[in-house]
Amino acid sequence: MRSQHAARSPLLRERSRGTSTRRSLALVASVLATGLLALVVPAIVIEAIARDRVLPSVRAGDIDLGGMTTVDARARLVATDEMLGDLPVVLRAGGSSWTATHRALGIGLDVDLALARARPIASSDPVVAFMDRLRVIAIGSEVGLPRRASGDGLERWLDEVARAVDRPAVDGDVSIGSAGVTVRQAVIGTRLPRDAVWRAIMADGAAERTVTVILDPVRPAIDAEDVRAAAEEARAATRPLHFALDGETVPAAGVAIAAVERVDAADGERLVVRPVAAAIDQLVAGAVAGFTRDAANAALLAGGERLVVVPGHDAIEVDAPALRRAIAGWEPGDGPRTIALPVRRSAPAFSTSDAERVATTTTLAGAFTTFFPVSAARAHNIGLAARAFDGQAVAPGEQFSFWGRIGEVTPRTGYVLAGTIIEGVSSEAIGGGLCQVSTTLFNAVALAGYRIDQRLPHSYYIERYPLGRDAAVFAPSVDLRWTNDTAAPAYVRAAATGTSISFWIYAAPSGRTVRFGAPQQWNLRQPAADQPADPQHAPGYVVPGRDVLVTRTVTADGVVVHDDRWYSHYEPVWGGPAAP
């Protein structure tokens, strides 16, 4: 403080001299203002006063430089600069403070700039220079105490403060994974306002400096509102998904059908929830595989007095493009999201309603079952034929032909070699065993009371069939034919096991009654001693030959509809002489 008072004492003396000078010049100015003197004289006087001195009424902060010589003014400013070096600079920011001296920061008074401001105003126009100087003398001038920074001390100090208070912004984020929707909230960062701090520290003045600043906020590119909107949509897109069809609801596979992307927008970056095409395609493929089905005809189970309906169903084809659009069209909500599967349906050829109509209008008209010895090949062929005839309908007035209805009987259609009778002798042929099918069908049709158009016996009597009621078939001429001579369709049902085959004929009640007469047989005869043995029969086993007559009478309301006489001629057959 002593050095400060010492520096100010000459200043007081200079201020006294400056006051006297100002009074003299004020008088001159007054004279000039009244127009008593010419401008030349005052100009000469002012120029003489300001030649090597600071003009009167010039101050630099609280220092009166008026009237000082340039040397004295510089010395005064240099002394003030020295005093400034030890004064503190305090910076408060972010709840903390930092202190350094002006000298440590390389901050001092800019003496040259202060003197330049205090010196007489230069101008190429003497009138302008005169008037400017006259104004300074009349009303005074404050030139300030400009500061200057040398070296990098202030920059390094601000770097230190910035490292302590600067915080980067944290962009918000939303992601979709196996755990669901994950949200990272946005965080606003902070930044030291360096330019503002610099200006505050370097402002004119020779006093200690305390600068308090509010940190600049650093806004994240993805802010809280972006996160909120994206999280809401992501949760909508990840709701559990169910597919519904015909009252059945099935959970869809748990795959992420959406992803959050960060994209550029006109006003900055945004989080956008977009469908994941591959995941949606996976869901659609699963729905197509799980729900697409072919049409299934209704079935009629035979065996009882009435047919039992097994419902069929429509064909269903999932509309894949429509399902993709539905999956990608998520909406906010709580709980699972259920999508009614968009499908196209087509009815089967024989619908459930068709089957119900048949079942309610028909009853069992005739049925028959025959059995056969164990033979894999024979059972195979009989099973194929049973499936071929099962479900066939014979319209009123239509004739049924065994060979016309069964279709192709070849290895290509699955038939194999099995036992048959060829020219009166047991042998093998493709489709062997079909005579068992025709015989069983003949008996069911005969019991139903339909007209028999063609029926032929076997070469020899096969004991597992009713006597005189067998029906041989051998393509193409040996056929079984019958006609539906009623006013209602006849429905043929067939089923086979490994040792049997059954036929059922269902139709609307016709009022017909069927009666078979007891078989009449005559002309029984044994094989001749030289008759070749039949390989299908064991040695010593004999089936005598005979002639057989079977009658059938069909009546309706007491009127005879059919009076049939079926004649059969059977040759004897044996397995050869018995072993001794």
C-alpha positions, 0 to 999 in steps of 0.5 A: 500500500505504501508504494501505491500512495507513493505513486499517487502523490506526483499524480496529485501534483499533476492533477493541480497543474492540470486544473490550472491549465483547464481553466486557461483553456476553458477561458479560451474556449469561452472566447472562441464560443463568443466569436471574439477571437479567430480560430487560429489563436486557440488552435495554436494554444491547444497544440502547444499544450498537447504537444508532449502531454496528455490532454487535460481531463483524460483518465485511465480508470481511477488514474488522472493522466490529464496534463502529464507528460508522456514519460510520466503517464507511462511511468504511472501506468507501469507502476499500476501494471506492477501492482496488478501482477499480485492481485488474484483472479478468481473463477467460480464455475460448477460449484467450485472455484479456482484462484490464480494471480494475474502474473501467473496467468500472464495478464497485465495492463496494456500500457502502450494501448492506454497511452495511445488512447490518451494521446492527442487525437490525430487527424489529417484535418486540422479543424477536426483534430482541433474540435476533438481536442477541444471536446476532450478538454471541455468534457473529459475522456476515459481511456480505460485500463486495457489488459493484455495477455502474454504467453499461454498461462491463461489458456492453460488455466482455462484448460484446467478448469474446463477439464474439471467442469466440462461434461459430455452430453450422453445421447439417449438410446433405445434398443430391443433385445432378448430381454425386451426394450432397454432404455438409456436416458439422455444426459445434458452435458456442461461446457465452460463458456471460455469466451465469456470467461476470457472477456470477463477476465480481460475487461478493462481495469486494474483491480482483482478480478472475480468471475462467476459463470454459469456453465453452458449446457451441452444438448445431446443429439438424442434427447429425453423426448426422442427417447420417450417416443422411441421407447413407447413405440419399441414397447408397442412393437415388442408386445407378445404376439398371438395368432387367432383363427377359428376361435383358436389363439396360438402364441407366435414365436418370440422373435424381435420384429422391430429394431431401433435405428438412429437416423438423420432428420431435417432437424437433427438425429432421431431414433426410429423404430423399424420392422425387421423384415427377416424376423417378420418373414420368419413369423409369417413362414411359421404361420403359413406352415402351421395354419395352411392346410388342404381341404379334407372331405367329410367322412362317413363311418360305416358299420352301424344302421346309420353312417357316422359323420366325421367332419371335413374342413375347408382348405386354408391358405394364409395370406402372407402379404396381408399378414406381414402388413398386420405384424408390422402395424403395431400399436400401443397397448397393454398385454399381448397383441392378437392378430386375426390371421388373414386367410383364404378358404375353399370348401372340400368336394364333400363337405360336412353338410354334404355328409350330414345330409347323406347320414340323415337320409340313409340307412344300412341297406346291405352289408357283408364280410368275408375272411381269408387266410393270412397272406401279406400279398393277398391282404395288400391287394384286398386293402388297395381295392377296398380303399378304391371302392370306399365312398363311391356312390351309385346314382339311381339308374346307374350300372356299377362295373367292378372293373370300370370302378376299381381303376388300373390294377398294375404294379404301377398302382401298387398291386402285387402278385398273389393267389388267384385261379387261372383256367381252373387251377390255383396260380398267381397274378398281379392283383390276386385276391380281388375275387374276395373283394368282388364276392363280398361286394356281390353279397352286400349288394344282393342283400340290399336288393339291387338288380344283379346284371352279371355274376359268374362263379369260380371254377371250383367252390371256395369254402370260405364263401357262401355256397353258390354266392361267390362272384369271380372277376378276371379282366376284362370279360369276367366282371361283376355288374349291378344296377341301382334300380331305386330312386335314391343314390347308393353309397358304397363303404368298404374296409379291410383288415389283414384277414377280412374285407367288409362292404356296407351299402347305405341308401334311403329306405326303399321298402324292399325285402330280400329273401334267399332260398336255401342253396340247392346242390346236385351232381356232387363228384370227386376228383378223378384219380388222374386229376392234377393236384392243386397247389393251393390245397394240402395233399389228401384235401378234396373239395367235391365238384357240384352244381348249385342253385341259389334263389333270391326274391326281392319284394317291395310293398308285397310286389316282387321286384326281382326273382333271381336264380343264380346257377353255379357249376363247380369242378372238383379240386384236390391237393393230390393223394394223401401221404401214406 
